[in-house]
Amino acid sequence: MRFTVELGEFMQEEYFSKNLRRLILAKYANLSNGAQAIGINRQQLNKYLKGVNQPSVEILKRMASALDVTIDMLLMPPAHHHPQRVDTPPDTNDLNDKFIINYKKLCSFSKTNHEMLGINCGSYLIYHNSGFLKDHILVGYSQIYQRNHTTYMSTLMSFDGEGRTPLLPRLYRYDAIVLLNSGCLHCVRMNSLAGPDTDLGLMIFRPKRIASDKHIFGHGLTTGLSAVGSIAQSEVVLEQVHGRALSIFRRHCGLWRFDDDRLPKAVRDHFNLHERT
């Protein structure tokens, strides 16, 4: 899905190129077979391996899928790789019939709802103000997009040494399904973290009224399934941005202090940061 945050040393091309070559040859007989599995030609792969070009987010996603790894394993130094994959949500066959019926109803959007959700599609910086971050705002990169009449939200974040917790990897990716309920956007996610824990989260946003609106405001609630009582509340702002995803990711994402001059006025106002700094 999509990605973000100030990667610093971890997005140096040398790591990506070396990781890509090593992971392809670990799974495929040669680089040509790997390029074919990713869905690119050998010349394009050579440019990535030499650092001449950087892949788009969509190509990164295809690489991760073809190599059966997470995106952070392509971007990070090998020493920081975590062996656990980001799991997909459970198959509905494992759920009881009543839940399945209600779930399908919730996901069966009318044409009107689908079009309304489409207004919110785009690339965003996502600002989180959560209690566990203390005096910081966590900034990530998200994309809201539609496929087969379903709306998704993909996010990539980065935690530096000050912001990491034992359960969170340095790079943190999650994918969510976006639903329209009671006039609000509900972004529901469930994915694995480092270690034994699983992250279950819900973000609720007031949707855009018109496509040109730049900001979407909301709040979130996150809990870990293996840690009893671990609930983190957050205020969240989405700010629509334009440009290459990885460039935005490197320039803007990471942990920002409350008094950082780069924080937009709309974000500061939503988080009431004027009263804290």
C-alpha positions as CSV (number, residue, x, y, z in Angstrom):
1,M,0.0,0.0,0.0
2,R,1.7,3.3,0.9
3,F,4.6,4.7,2.8
4,T,6.3,7.5,4.7
5,V,8.7,9.1,7.2
6,E,12.2,10.4,7.6
7,L,14.2,7.3,6.9
8,G,17.6,9.0,7.3
9,E,20.3,6.4,7.0
10,F,17.9,3.6,6.3
11,M,16.8,4.9,2.9
12,Q,20.3,5.2,1.6
13,E,20.3,3.7,-1.9
14,E,23.1,1.3,-1.0
15,Y,20.8,-0.6,1.4
16,F,17.9,-0.7,-1.0
17,S,20.1,-1.9,-3.9
18,K,22.0,-4.5,-1.9
19,N,18.8,-5.8,-0.2
20,L,17.0,-6.0,-3.6
21,R,19.8,-8.0,-5.2
22,R,20.2,-10.3,-2.2
23,L,16.5,-11.0,-1.8
24,I,15.9,-11.6,-5.5
25,L,18.8,-14.1,-5.8
26,A,17.6,-15.8,-2.5
27,K,14.3,-16.7,-4.1
28,Y,14.8,-16.8,-7.9
29,A,17.4,-18.5,-10.1
30,N,18.6,-15.2,-11.6
31,L,17.9,-11.5,-11.7
32,S,15.9,-11.8,-14.9
33,N,13.4,-14.2,-13.3
34,G,13.1,-11.8,-10.4
35,A,12.4,-8.9,-12.6
36,Q,9.7,-10.9,-14.4
37,A,8.1,-11.9,-11.1
38,I,8.0,-8.2,-10.0
39,G,6.5,-7.2,-13.3
40,I,9.3,-5.0,-14.6
41,N,11.9,-5.5,-17.4
42,R,15.6,-6.3,-16.7
43,Q,16.7,-2.9,-17.8
44,Q,14.5,-1.2,-15.3
45,L,15.7,-3.6,-12.5
46,N,19.3,-2.8,-13.4
47,K,18.6,0.9,-12.9
48,Y,17.3,0.2,-9.4
49,L,20.2,-2.0,-8.6
50,K,22.7,0.7,-9.7
51,G,20.9,3.4,-7.8
52,V,20.1,5.3,-11.1
53,N,16.4,5.3,-10.4
54,Q,14.2,4.9,-7.3
55,P,11.1,2.8,-7.5
56,S,7.6,4.2,-7.0
57,V,5.6,3.1,-4.0
58,E,3.5,0.9,-6.3
59,I,6.7,-0.8,-7.6
60,L,8.0,-1.2,-4.0
61,K,4.8,-2.9,-3.1
62,R,5.1,-5.3,-6.0
63,M,8.7,-6.0,-5.1
64,A,7.8,-6.9,-1.5
65,S,5.0,-9.2,-2.7
66,A,7.1,-11.0,-5.3
67,L,9.9,-11.5,-2.8
68,D,7.6,-12.5,0.1
69,V,9.0,-9.8,2.4
70,T,7.8,-6.6,4.0
71,I,8.8,-3.2,2.5
72,D,11.0,-2.4,5.4
73,M,13.2,-5.4,4.5
74,L,13.9,-3.7,1.2
75,L,14.7,-0.3,2.7
76,M,16.5,-1.1,6.0
77,P,20.0,-2.3,6.8
78,P,20.0,-6.1,7.0
79,A,20.8,-6.0,10.7
80,H,17.4,-4.3,11.4
81,H,15.3,-6.7,9.5
82,H,12.6,-8.4,11.5
83,P,11.7,-12.0,10.3
84,Q,8.0,-11.5,11.0
85,R,5.8,-10.6,8.0
86,V,2.9,-8.2,8.2
87,D,0.0,-10.5,8.3
88,T,-3.3,-10.0,6.4
89,P,-6.6,-9.9,8.2
90,P,-8.2,-13.3,8.9
91,D,-10.2,-14.9,6.1
92,T,-13.9,-14.4,6.5
93,N,-14.3,-18.2,6.3
94,D,-12.9,-18.3,9.8
95,L,-15.6,-16.0,11.2
96,N,-19.1,-16.9,12.3
97,D,-22.0,-16.5,9.8
98,K,-23.6,-13.6,11.5
99,F,-20.4,-11.6,11.5
100,I,-19.8,-12.4,7.9
101,I,-23.2,-11.1,6.9
102,N,-22.8,-7.9,8.8
103,Y,-19.2,-7.5,7.5
104,K,-20.4,-7.9,3.9
105,K,-23.2,-5.4,4.5
106,L,-20.7,-2.9,5.8
107,C,-18.3,-3.4,2.9
108,S,-21.0,-3.3,0.2
109,F,-21.0,0.4,-0.6
110,S,-23.7,2.0,-2.7
111,K,-22.5,4.0,-5.7
112,T,-23.1,7.2,-3.8
113,N,-21.0,6.1,-0.9
114,H,-18.2,4.9,-3.2
115,E,-18.1,8.3,-5.0
116,M,-18.1,10.1,-1.6
117,L,-15.2,8.0,-0.4
118,G,-13.5,8.7,-3.7
119,I,-13.3,12.4,-2.9
120,N,-11.0,11.6,-0.1
121,C,-8.5,9.6,-2.2
122,G,-5.0,11.0,-2.5
123,S,-1.6,11.2,-0.8
124,Y,-1.3,12.6,2.7
125,L,1.0,13.4,5.5
126,I,-0.6,11.9,8.6
127,Y,0.0,13.7,11.9
128,H,-0.5,11.7,15.2
129,N,-0.6,13.3,18.6
130,S,-0.7,10.4,21.1
131,G,0.0,10.2,24.8
132,F,2.9,7.8,24.4
133,L,4.8,10.2,22.2
134,K,5.2,12.8,25.0
135,D,6.2,16.2,23.4
136,H,6.2,15.0,19.8
137,I,4.0,14.6,16.8
138,L,4.5,11.5,14.7
139,V,4.3,12.2,11.0
140,G,3.8,9.5,8.5
141,Y,2.8,9.1,4.8
142,S,-0.6,7.7,3.8
143,Q,-2.4,7.0,0.6
144,I,-6.1,6.5,0.3
145,Y,-7.1,4.7,-2.8
146,Q,-9.9,2.6,-4.3
147,R,-9.8,-0.8,-6.0
148,N,-12.8,-2.9,-7.0
149,H,-15.3,-0.6,-5.3
150,T,-13.4,-0.9,-2.0
151,T,-11.5,2.0,-0.3
152,Y,-8.1,1.4,1.4
153,M,-5.6,3.4,3.3
154,S,-1.9,2.5,3.5
155,T,0.5,4.1,5.8
156,L,4.3,4.0,6.5
157,M,5.9,5.6,9.5
158,S,9.3,5.8,11.1
159,F,10.3,5.9,14.7
160,D,13.7,7.3,15.7
161,G,15.4,6.1,18.9
162,E,13.5,8.6,21.0
163,G,10.1,7.5,19.8
164,R,10.4,3.7,19.5
165,T,8.8,1.3,22.0
166,P,9.7,-2.4,22.5
167,L,6.7,-3.4,20.4
168,L,7.2,-1.1,17.4
169,P,9.9,-1.6,14.7
170,R,11.8,1.4,13.4
171,L,9.7,1.3,10.3
172,Y,6.0,0.7,10.9
173,R,3.6,0.0,8.1
174,Y,-0.1,-0.7,8.3
175,D,-2.9,-1.1,5.8
176,A,-6.6,-0.3,6.6
177,I,-10.0,-0.7,5.0
178,V,-11.9,2.6,4.8
179,L,-15.6,2.5,5.5
180,L,-18.3,5.2,5.5
181,N,-20.4,5.0,8.7
182,S,-22.7,7.7,10.2
183,G,-21.2,10.2,7.8
184,C,-17.6,9.6,9.0
185,L,-14.6,7.8,7.5
186,H,-13.7,4.7,9.6
187,C,-10.2,3.3,8.9
188,V,-9.9,-0.2,10.4
189,R,-6.6,-2.0,10.6
190,M,-5.1,-5.1,12.1
191,N,-1.5,-6.1,11.6
192,S,1.5,-7.7,13.3
193,L,4.1,-5.8,15.3
194,A,7.6,-6.8,16.3
195,G,7.4,-9.6,18.8
196,P,4.2,-11.4,19.7
197,D,1.8,-8.5,19.7
198,T,-0.8,-7.6,17.1
199,D,-2.0,-4.0,16.6
200,L,-5.7,-3.4,16.3
201,G,-6.7,0.2,15.4
202,L,-9.6,2.4,14.4
203,M,-9.4,6.0,13.1
204,I,-12.5,8.1,12.6
205,F,-12.3,11.2,10.3
206,R,-14.7,13.9,9.2
207,P,-14.7,13.4,5.5
208,K,-13.9,16.1,2.9
209,R,-16.8,18.1,1.6
210,I,-15.1,18.9,-1.7
211,A,-12.1,17.3,-3.3
212,S,-10.0,20.5,-3.0
213,D,-10.1,20.4,0.8
214,K,-6.5,20.0,2.0
215,H,-7.0,18.7,5.6
216,I,-9.1,15.8,7.1
217,F,-9.4,15.8,10.9
218,G,-10.1,12.9,13.2
219,H,-9.0,10.8,16.1
220,G,-7.8,7.2,16.7
221,L,-7.8,4.4,19.1
222,T,-5.2,1.6,19.1
223,T,-4.8,-1.5,21.3
224,G,-2.4,-4.5,21.3
225,L,-4.1,-7.8,21.5
226,S,-1.5,-9.5,23.7
227,A,-1.0,-6.7,26.2
228,V,-4.0,-6.3,28.5
229,G,-5.3,-2.8,28.8
230,S,-2.8,-1.3,26.3
231,I,-4.9,1.4,24.7
232,A,-3.5,4.5,23.0
233,Q,-5.7,7.4,22.0
234,S,-4.6,9.9,19.5
235,E,-5.7,13.0,17.6
236,V,-5.0,12.7,13.9
237,V,-4.8,15.1,11.0
238,L,-4.4,14.2,7.3
239,E,-2.8,16.9,5.1
240,Q,-3.0,16.2,1.3
241,V,0.4,16.5,-0.4
242,H,1.6,16.1,-4.0
243,G,4.8,14.7,-5.4
244,R,6.9,11.5,-5.4
245,A,6.0,9.4,-2.4
246,L,9.6,8.5,-1.4
247,S,10.7,12.1,-1.6
248,I,7.9,13.2,0.6
249,F,8.6,10.3,3.0
250,R,12.3,11.4,3.4
251,R,11.6,15.1,3.7
252,H,8.8,15.1,6.2
253,C,8.2,11.9,8.1
254,G,9.4,11.1,11.5
255,L,9.0,12.6,15.0
256,W,8.5,16.3,15.2
257,R,8.6,18.4,18.4
258,F,5.5,20.4,19.3
259,D,7.4,23.6,18.7
260,D,8.7,22.6,15.2
261,D,8.1,25.5,12.8
262,R,7.2,23.0,10.0
263,L,3.9,22.1,11.6
264,P,1.0,23.6,9.6
265,K,-1.3,26.0,11.4
266,A,-4.3,23.7,10.9
267,V,-2.4,20.9,12.6
268,R,-1.3,23.1,15.5
269,D,-4.8,24.4,15.9
270,H,-6.4,20.9,15.9
271,F,-3.9,19.7,18.5
272,N,-4.1,23.0,20.6
273,L,-0.3,23.2,20.4
274,H,-0.3,26.9,20.9
275,E,-1.2,26.3,24.5
276,R,1.6,23.8,25.0
277,T,4.6,25.6,23.5
